């Protein structure tokens, strides 16, 4: 009987170190458009919005030889200069993005501007014949999803990718493969938090630039903490559960930073999914002790994951006999209960164990063991920011799957928009078509 409570080394490694089909669960294959291009003939792109986030992306783009930045655009001169200095490719500069989009020698455009400008710029980019990479959240207002979809339908040969970096993280892909293989059993709860101890402000050299530089503080331009922070983790919960929410309740306030901001400095939200699963999300700006992570909780195990690190924990009394369990995954006697309960690191390594030779399998097991002892540090093969940008360029050049396509961006944007609506109204907000029958009747009666 004791053997059934232990983890087979072979089974553990087969799941924990395999990406397999994880990335294909949500990917969309891009059209083969530029397959003849080589590194000597890079994809030429422009970049709109060279502020803090924009320059973060430009820093990684500068190391990707398959693309070349030929133009940058920003309406704030110091940011425009910073963008040029960061990319280092001597791009032509613009203060009017539509003028930049007129260039016939440009294949693609990256958009890292305030959220309220995303939809307009995505549509203009598509209409100008460019492939589009847009930072999350994909759009700001509920009806904008259909506007982007129509523009995409009008230009079916062009790619739209959303900046959800975790979709390009090999570590997260490993975690999702573990979930699909049944390592966590039946998932019912995802907890996520993104905490900071800062005012979120950027220095303003002149008061006239306040709303330009601190746009995240104002509802005219920003979705606040839900858009800037929660959006990443709503996407992870959707990915792990394999569905979109059906409703959300939330609360928040401006309770700590009394500085004229319009968006909350703390948010607490509960998203409910069709199968009864819950995402419990919180964010505060007065304490950074727990920083940010996602805790994905099933009846047989838990994953605690964030960019750069993932730990797996087995439930002490895993319900291996449950009808929800795919099979008795906990057979064998190599990795014992105590080790599994104490936490086992997961690794951002590709390749199934049965594809490795004996020495490679033993080496991978040794790395897991050393990491669990705090001796070995493990890393992603590339930073997820780099990978998502490279994915976009390779989707254009070789038709590679789009890492975060429109459908994922729409689901993420809805989570943000409805979460903010729940905060503002103090009421439960339902996804379209998910309203309970009595609420639907009541709405019709009012109408």
N, C-alpha and C positions, 0 to 999 in steps of 0.2 A: 504493500500500500504506500509505503514511503516514497517509492520511486515515482509515483504519479504526482507527487508534490514538487518535484524538481524539474529543472529546465534542461532539455537536451542541448548540448553545446552546438550540435549540428543545426538543430531547429532555430536556436537563438541567432546564430550567425547568418543562417539563410534568410531570416527576416530582417534583422537589424542592420545588415550590411548590404542590402540589395535595393537598388533603385527600381530595376525592372521596368514595369509599365506605369510607374507613378506619374511621371510627367505627361504621359499620353492621356491621362484621364480627363484632362481639361484643355488640352492643346488643340489649336486649330491649324491645319496645314495651310501655309501661305502659298499663293500662286508663284510658279517658277517664272521670274521676271528677268533676272539679271545673272543667269547662270554662267554667262561667258566672262563675267568680270573676274579680275584677279586682284591680288594685293597691289599690283602695279597700276591698277585702274580702280581705285577705291570708290565706294559709294559717297557721293558728295552731298553734304547736308548743311542746313542752316539751323541756328539755335535761337529760340525766342525766350528771353527771361534769364539773364546771367547774374541773378542774385545769389544768395547763399546756396540754395538747392541746385540751381542751374550750374554753378561752378563746381559743386560736388560731382555732378554728372560729367561735366567737361573734363575734370581731372582724370576720370576713368576713360573717357572717350579718347583722350590724348594718347593712350597706350594701346588703342585698338587699330591696327594697320588697315583693316578692311574698310574703314571710313575716313573721310577727311572733311573737316569743318571749313567751309568756304565763306560763311557769313554768320554774323551774330547780330542780335537786336535787343536793345533795352532802352527804355525812356529815361533812365537815371544814369548820367554820365560816369560816375565812379564804378557802377556795376558793369557798364559796357566795357570800360578799360580793364576791369578785373577779369572779365570773360576772355578778352583777347589775350591777356597775360597767361591765363590758365591753360587755354587750349594750345597756344604756341604755334599755330599754323598760319598766322598772319591773315585772318579772315577779314573780308570787307565788313564794315559796321553800318548798322541802320538804327534809326529811331522809330521808323514806321514799318511794322512787320509786313503789311500788304505789299509794300514796295520790294521787300526782300523776296516775297513769294513769287514775284513776277519773273525771277531769274529762271531762264530755260535750262541752265546748266546744273540745277539743283534737283537731286533725286528725292530727298526726304527732309523733314523738319522735326526738331525736338521742341516741345513746349513745356516750360517750367515757370509759368506765370501765376499770378493770383487766380484762385479757383473760379471766380466769376467770369474770367476771360476764356476758360478752356473750350467751351462749346463753340463759340464764335471762331476761335483760332483753328480748332480741329476741322470745322466745316470749310473754312477758307483754305486751309492747307490741302484738303482733299480736292476742292474745286480748282486749285492751282496745279493739280496733277502730282502732288507729293505724297509719299508715304508719311505716316504720322506716328510719332511716339509722344504720348501725353502723360504727364505726371498724374498720379492719383491725387484727389478723387477725379474720376473721368469727367464728371459734370456736376453742376451746382444746383440746378432747379429740376423738379421732377419731369417736366415735359421735355427737357433737353435731351434725354435719352433717345426719344423718337426722332429728334432733329438730327442727331449724329447718325442714327441707323439709316435714315433716308439718304444722307450724304454718302454713306458707305455703299448703299445699294446702287446709287448713281455712279459710283466709281469702284466697281467690283475687283479691279486689278490692283488696287492699292491697299496697303496694310495699315491697320491701326493697332497699336500696342499700348497698354496701360502700365504705368510704372509701379507695379506691385512686386517689389524685389523678392519677397519670399517665394514666389512662384518660380524664380530662377535659382533658388538655393538648393543645392544637392542634398544638404542636410535635411531640409524640410521635405524633399521628395522621398528620402529614406524613411522619414517619420510617417508619411502618408502611406507608403508601401507597407510598413509595419501594421498600420491600422487596417488596411485592406486585407492583409493576411490573417487578421484576427488576434494580433498580439495584445490588444487592449480589451477584447471582448466587445460587448455592446456599449457604445459611447452614449452617455446621457447628459454629460456636463462638460462645458468648456469654460474655464475661468481665464480671464486675461486682464492685465493692467498695464498702464503706461504712466508712470509717476515721475514727476520732476519737482525740483525745489528751486524754481526760478520764476521770474516774471514774464518770460517769453519775449521780452522787448529787445529791439535792436536800437542802437544809438542813432539819434537824429541830429544832424549838424545844423538844421534849420527847421523851425516848427512847421513850415509849409510842406515839408516832406513826411510829416508824421503818418498820414494815412497811406502814403506810397510805400514807406519802408515797414510800417507795422500793420499792414493790411490784414494780417491774421487776427487782429484784435477787433475787427469791425464786421458786423453782419452783412454789410453791403457787398463785401468781397469774399468772405470767409465762412466756412462751416465749423470753425472753432476746433475744439479738441476732437470732436467726432470725425471731422474730415482729415485733420493733420495727424492724428495718432490712432484713433480707434479703427480707421479704415483698413489699415494693415491687418488688424487682428480679427475684424469681422470677416475678412477674406479667408483667413486661416481657419476660422470656425466653420465657415461654409464648406471649405475644402475637406476638413476632417469629418464633418457630419454627412457631407454629400448632398446637401440641400440648402435652400435659402430659408430665412426665417419666415414666419407667417404673421408675427406681431412683435411689438416692443413696448415696454414701459420704461420710463427714465425720469431722472431728476438731476438737477444741477443748479449752480448759482455762481454769482460773483461774490464770494464770501471771504476771500483772503486778500486779493490784490485790488484794492479800492483806488484805481488809477485811471478811471475813465474808459476802460475797455468795455466792449459790448458782449463779448462771448464769455462763456463760463470758465471759471478757474478750477472747477471740479465737476465731474460727471459720473453718474452711476446708472447703468442701464442693464435691463434683462431682456434678451431676445429669446422668443420661443419659436421652436421649429415644428414642422408638421408631425414628427414622431414623438413629440414631447420633450425633446432635448432642449437644453437651455445654454445660451451664452451669457455669462455674467461678466460685464465689462465695467471697469472703473478707471478713472484717471484723476489725479490730484496734482496741484502745482505748488504744494507746500511741504512735500516730503518725498525724497527720492530713494528711500532705503530699498524698496523692492524693485525699483527701476521698471523694466518691462519684460514680460514673458507670457507664454500661453501654457496653460495646464489643461491637457486633454485627458479626460477621466472616463475610463470604462470599467465594467464590472470585473475585468481580469487584470487590469493594469493601468498605469498612468504615464504619460509623456509630459515632461516639462521641457519646453524648447524655446529658444530665441536664436537670433542670428549668431552663429558661431558656436553654439553649444546645445546639446540635447541629452537628456537623461531619461532612462526608462526604469520604472518601478513596477514590480509585480505585486498584485494584491495578495496578502498573506493567505486568504482563503478563496483562491480563484475558483469561480463557479464553472469548473470544467464539465460538469454534467448538465449545465443549463442548455435548454433548447436553442438558445441564441449563440452558443459556441459552435464554431464551424467544425472543430475536431478537438481531440485532447492534445492541445499544443504543448502541455506541460508534462510530457513523458520523458523519462531518462534520468540521469543522475550526475551530470557534469557540473552545471551551474546550479548551486543549491538555493534553497529558499532564502537563506540569510543574505546571500550575495544579491539575488534579484530584488529583495525588499530594500536593500541598502542603496540600490541605484546602479545601473549599468549604462555607461556612455554609449550613445549611438554615433556612427561615423558617416561622414559625407564621402563615402567611397562607392564607386559603381562596380558592377560585375557580380553575378551570382556566385555563391561559394562553389557550386558544382562545376563552375567554369575555371576554377583556380587549381593549380597543382598543389601537391601535399605541403610543400614548404610555404607557399603563399597563404594557404589556409591556416597553417600553424602561426605564421607571422601575424596575420590579422587577429587571430584569437589572442596572441600575446599582447598586441597593442590595446585591445579591449581591456584586458586584465590590468595592464600597467596604467591605463587611463583611470580605471576604477580606483586605483591606489593613489592617484594624484601624481603619478610620476611622468606620464606621457601626455603632451599637449597635442591635440588634433585640430586640423583646420580644413576649411573648404578648399577645393582645388583653386577656386577663384572667388574673389569677393562677389556676392550676389548683385551688387550694383554693376560691376563690370560685366557679369554674365548676362544680365537682362539687356544691357546695351548691345553686347555682342550678338545676343539672340535676335534682336531687332534687325541688325544689319545683315545677319545670315538668313533671316526670313526673306529679306528683300533680294539678296544675292543668289540664294540657293533654294528658296522655298522651304526652309526649315519651319517646323511648327512655331506658331506665335505663342510666346510664353504666357502672356496675359491678354487674351483677345477681348473683344467687345462684350461678350456675354458675362465674363467675370467682372469687367469694369462696371457694367450696369448693375449687377447684383450688389457689388460693393457700394456704389453710389446710392442705391436705394436704402441700404442699411444705414448709411450716414444721414440721408435726408429724413427718413422716418424716425431715426433716433433723435435728431434735433427737433422734429415736430412733436415728439412725445414730451421732450423737456419743456417746450414752449407752451403746450396745451395742458400738460398735467394729466393727459388721458392716454389710454392704450391706443396705439396706432397699428392698423392692420395693413398688410400687403394687399394689393388689388386682387379681388376674388377670394380672399381669405377671411372676410368679415363673417362673424356668426350670423345665422339666419335672422335672428331678431333684430340685430343691428342693421342689416340690410333693409328690412321692412321699415324700420324707423327712419332711415335715411330717405327712402322713397316717399314716405309720408310727409317728411319735412319739405322735400323738393316739390 
